[in-house]
Amino acid sequence: MISRFYCPIPLQTGRTVTLPDEAAHHALRVLRLRSGDAVLVFDGRGGEYSGRVTETSPVFRLALTAWHDVERETTVALTLAQALPSGDKMDWVVQKAVELGVTAIQPLQSKRGVVRLAGERAEKRRNHWQQVAIAACEQSGRNRVPEIAPLFDLPHYLARPPGDNETRLLLSPHAGLSFSDLPRPTGAVTLLIGPEGGFDEQEEATALAVGFLAVRMGPRVLRTETAGLAALAALLAMWGDF
């Protein structure tokens, strides 16, 4: 399998580019690529480039030989608004959501969440999650990197206006509606997922008041790190490219 790399500069056939340090380290020390090896590179604007390694030291350089007009994005724009889980579970959520095809991820802090981040620590974690998303794109074949949005407190997030024709869903085990009851959306879809203890009654009521629709996934209660991913897969099976 040909190795894929994200290179966040405008790419063009015929150019020779230098891989970013982290990608170069992975290419050299983990994948053990050498001069002449074939690679694929993408810059996040769509499509991907074939290339070959031309230099590995002191910098890792690639010659781009051809552009391929290929897209692997889903047919519906999906945002996962995820209340922060404990430990390093958010890494797993980001990785798997990107593999499934999510368009963007919005991390949230809620009342029952055990993780509290602010300021420099919050930005550091966001940057880390963005790197997780990039690695998931490299692995899964995606050519557009989903944005990991800055961390919001839930009340501030819920105060933001919806997008045009946006469908906003709140996953709740108490909901009367299931996914199969929903009409096909005409715009983007946002899926709101609570923390380990779920949203409290006031948080859920506020979400419903600003236009979120409560839906459930069967009679079982799912863990927070499972719920969003299962819901994304279900929505993509109904409305996307599964």
C-alpha positions as CSV (number, residue, x, y, z in Angstrom):
1,M,0.0,0.0,0.0
2,I,1.4,3.4,-1.0
3,S,2.0,5.8,1.9
4,R,0.0,9.0,2.0
5,F,1.0,12.3,3.5
6,Y,-0.7,15.6,4.2
7,C,1.4,18.6,3.1
8,P,-0.4,21.9,4.1
9,I,1.0,24.0,1.3
10,P,-0.5,24.5,-2.2
11,L,0.8,21.6,-4.3
12,Q,1.3,21.4,-8.0
13,T,2.5,18.7,-10.5
14,G,6.2,19.1,-11.2
15,R,7.1,20.7,-7.9
16,T,9.4,19.3,-5.3
17,V,8.1,19.8,-1.8
18,T,9.5,19.2,1.7
19,L,7.4,17.2,4.1
20,P,6.6,18.8,7.5
21,D,8.9,17.6,10.3
22,E,6.3,15.2,12.0
23,A,5.3,13.6,8.7
24,A,9.0,13.4,7.7
25,H,9.9,11.6,10.9
26,H,7.1,9.1,10.4
27,A,8.1,8.5,6.8
28,L,11.7,7.9,7.7
29,R,11.7,6.3,11.1
30,V,8.4,4.4,11.0
31,L,7.7,3.6,7.4
32,R,11.4,3.6,6.5
33,L,10.8,5.1,3.1
34,R,13.9,5.7,0.9
35,S,14.7,7.6,-2.3
36,G,12.7,6.4,-5.2
37,D,9.8,5.1,-3.2
38,A,6.3,6.0,-4.4
39,V,4.0,8.2,-2.3
40,L,0.7,10.0,-2.4
41,V,0.4,13.6,-1.1
42,F,-2.6,15.9,-0.5
43,D,-3.0,19.5,0.6
44,G,-6.6,19.5,1.8
45,R,-8.0,21.3,-1.2
46,G,-9.3,18.2,-2.9
47,G,-7.5,15.6,-5.0
48,E,-4.2,14.0,-4.4
49,Y,-0.8,13.8,-6.1
50,S,1.5,10.9,-7.0
51,G,5.1,11.5,-6.2
52,R,8.4,9.9,-5.4
53,V,10.9,10.4,-2.6
54,T,13.9,12.3,-3.9
55,E,15.8,13.1,-0.6
56,T,15.6,11.9,3.0
57,S,18.4,13.9,4.7
58,P,18.8,16.6,6.0
59,V,15.1,17.1,4.9
60,F,12.6,14.7,3.5
61,R,11.6,15.8,-0.1
62,L,9.2,14.6,-2.7
63,A,8.8,15.2,-6.4
64,L,5.2,15.5,-7.5
65,T,4.5,13.7,-10.8
66,A,0.8,13.6,-11.3
67,W,-2.5,15.0,-9.9
68,H,-5.6,12.8,-9.4
69,D,-9.0,14.3,-9.3
70,V,-10.4,12.0,-6.7
71,E,-12.9,12.8,-3.8
72,R,-13.8,10.5,-0.9
73,E,-16.0,12.8,1.1
74,T,-19.5,11.9,2.1
75,T,-22.6,13.2,0.4
76,V,-24.0,14.9,3.5
77,A,-22.0,17.4,5.7
78,L,-21.9,15.9,9.2
79,T,-20.6,17.8,12.3
80,L,-20.1,15.9,15.5
81,A,-20.6,18.1,18.6
82,Q,-19.0,15.9,21.3
83,A,-18.9,16.6,25.0
84,L,-15.5,15.8,26.2
85,P,-15.1,12.2,27.5
86,S,-12.6,11.3,30.2
87,G,-9.0,10.3,29.7
88,D,-7.8,10.0,26.1
89,K,-11.1,8.8,24.7
90,M,-11.4,12.0,22.6
91,D,-8.4,10.9,20.5
92,W,-10.3,7.7,19.6
93,V,-13.5,9.6,18.9
94,V,-11.7,12.0,16.6
95,Q,-9.8,9.2,14.8
96,K,-12.8,7.0,14.1
97,A,-15.2,9.9,13.3
98,V,-12.8,11.1,10.6
99,E,-12.4,7.6,9.2
100,L,-16.2,7.4,9.0
101,G,-16.4,10.7,7.1
102,V,-17.3,13.4,9.5
103,T,-17.0,16.9,8.1
104,A,-16.1,18.8,11.4
105,I,-15.8,18.1,15.1
106,Q,-16.9,20.5,17.8
107,P,-15.5,19.7,21.3
108,L,-17.8,20.8,24.1
109,Q,-17.6,21.2,27.9
110,S,-20.8,20.3,29.8
111,K,-21.8,20.2,33.5
112,R,-21.3,16.5,34.0
113,G,-18.1,16.3,32.0
114,V,-15.0,15.4,34.1
115,V,-12.5,17.0,31.8
116,R,-11.9,20.7,32.2
117,L,-9.7,22.6,29.8
118,A,-9.1,26.3,29.3
119,G,-6.7,28.8,27.7
120,E,-3.4,27.3,26.5
121,R,-4.3,23.8,27.6
122,A,-7.5,23.8,25.6
123,E,-5.6,25.1,22.5
124,K,-2.9,22.5,22.9
125,R,-5.4,19.7,23.0
126,R,-7.3,21.1,20.0
127,N,-4.0,21.1,18.1
128,H,-3.3,17.6,19.2
129,W,-6.8,16.4,18.0
130,Q,-6.2,18.2,14.7
131,Q,-3.1,16.1,14.2
132,V,-5.1,13.0,15.0
133,A,-7.6,14.0,12.3
134,I,-4.8,14.5,9.8
135,A,-3.3,11.1,10.5
136,A,-6.8,9.5,10.1
137,C,-7.1,11.2,6.7
138,E,-3.8,9.9,5.7
139,Q,-4.8,6.4,6.7
140,S,-8.4,6.4,5.3
141,G,-7.7,8.0,2.0
142,R,-9.5,11.3,2.6
143,N,-8.1,14.4,0.8
144,R,-9.9,17.0,2.9
145,V,-9.1,17.4,6.6
146,P,-12.1,17.9,8.9
147,E,-11.7,21.0,11.2
148,I,-11.4,20.5,14.9
149,A,-13.2,23.6,16.2
150,P,-12.1,25.5,19.3
151,L,-13.5,24.2,22.6
152,F,-16.8,25.7,23.7
153,D,-18.8,25.6,26.9
154,L,-22.2,24.0,26.0
155,P,-24.3,27.2,26.8
156,H,-22.2,29.3,24.5
157,Y,-22.4,26.7,21.8
158,L,-26.1,26.4,22.0
159,A,-26.5,30.2,21.7
160,R,-25.0,30.2,18.2
161,P,-27.5,30.4,15.4
162,P,-28.0,27.3,13.1
163,G,-26.8,27.2,9.6
164,D,-29.2,27.4,6.6
165,N,-31.4,24.3,6.4
166,E,-29.2,22.7,9.2
167,T,-30.7,19.6,10.8
168,R,-29.6,19.5,14.5
169,L,-30.0,16.2,16.4
170,L,-29.5,15.4,20.1
171,L,-28.9,11.8,20.9
172,S,-30.9,10.9,23.9
173,P,-32.0,7.5,25.3
174,H,-35.3,9.1,26.4
175,A,-36.3,10.4,23.0
176,G,-39.4,9.1,21.3
177,L,-38.1,9.4,17.7
178,S,-35.6,7.1,16.1
179,F,-33.3,7.8,13.1
180,S,-35.7,5.9,10.8
181,D,-38.4,8.5,11.6
182,L,-36.4,11.4,10.3
183,P,-36.8,12.9,6.8
184,R,-33.8,13.2,4.5
185,P,-32.0,16.5,5.3
186,T,-31.7,19.2,2.8
187,G,-28.6,20.8,4.4
188,A,-25.9,20.0,6.9
189,V,-26.4,17.8,9.9
190,T,-25.1,18.3,13.4
191,L,-25.1,15.5,16.0
192,L,-24.9,16.5,19.7
193,I,-23.5,13.9,22.1
194,G,-23.3,14.2,25.9
195,P,-20.5,13.2,28.3
196,E,-20.3,10.0,30.4
197,G,-23.2,11.0,32.7
198,G,-25.2,12.5,29.8
199,F,-26.5,16.1,29.6
200,D,-28.5,17.2,32.6
201,E,-32.2,18.1,32.3
202,Q,-31.5,21.9,31.8
203,E,-28.9,21.3,29.2
204,E,-31.2,19.0,27.2
205,A,-34.1,21.4,27.6
206,T,-32.0,24.3,26.3
207,A,-30.8,22.2,23.3
208,L,-34.4,21.4,22.4
209,A,-35.5,25.0,22.9
210,V,-32.9,26.2,20.3
211,G,-34.0,23.7,17.7
212,F,-32.3,20.4,18.4
213,L,-34.4,17.3,17.8
214,A,-34.0,14.4,20.3
215,V,-33.5,11.0,18.8
216,R,-32.6,7.6,20.1
217,M,-30.6,4.6,18.9
218,G,-32.6,1.6,20.2
219,P,-33.3,0.6,23.8
220,R,-29.7,0.3,25.0
221,V,-27.6,3.1,26.6
222,L,-24.3,3.7,24.7
223,R,-21.1,5.0,26.1
224,T,-20.3,8.5,25.0
225,E,-17.3,7.4,22.9
226,T,-19.5,4.8,21.2
227,A,-22.7,6.8,20.8
228,G,-21.5,9.5,18.3
229,L,-19.7,7.0,16.1
230,A,-22.6,4.6,16.0
231,A,-24.9,7.5,15.2
232,L,-22.6,8.8,12.4
233,A,-22.5,5.3,10.9
234,A,-26.3,5.0,11.0
235,L,-26.8,8.4,9.4
236,L,-24.3,7.7,6.7
237,A,-26.1,4.4,6.0
238,M,-29.4,6.2,5.6
239,W,-28.3,9.4,3.8
240,G,-24.6,9.1,2.9
241,D,-22.4,6.8,0.9
242,F,-22.5,3.6,2.9
